[in-house]
Amino acid sequence: MYLEPADENVMQLLKRRISGPVVMLNLLRFREQADYSNFPELAPRSPISGSDAYDLYVRHTMPFLAASGGSVVFYGTGGHNFIGPPDERWDLVMAIRQSSVADFFAFASNAEYMAGVGHRTAALEDSRIIPMIEQPLP
């Protein structure tokens, strides 16, 4: 299960010395029922699905993403792999564009944004975030 970046992953991203825009590809697998045990202050009155908890996270996040200059360039339903382990699935796939890695880190460390990150943690069973750099076709 991967829900937060490890220090090693942060260092690898910084070592790439990306200048200019970066797109973060998010692969997300939801829990059947959201787990708010580490964030009881955010927990809804009644149990909700991981998908519904993630919707709360997205609604909380959008103003901070926009204020940082970021935008959602793709948001859609995933599924099982076409190439890859047949039992692996990603419920939601999302691509977020930021104008720079520095802007991404500024967004991700904003205290008001961080106050709602518990919805994401409660929602997810597993995730991957892959930083991508656009390039022209050969």
Buried (B, 14 or more C-beta within 10 A) or exposed (E): EEEEEEEEEEEEBEEEEBEEBBBBBBBBBBBEBBBBEEBEEBBEEEEBBBBBBBBBBBEBBEEBBEEBBBBBEEEEEBEEEEEEEEEEBBBBBBBBBBBBBEBBBBBBEBEEBEBBBBBBBBBBBBBEBEBEEEEEEE
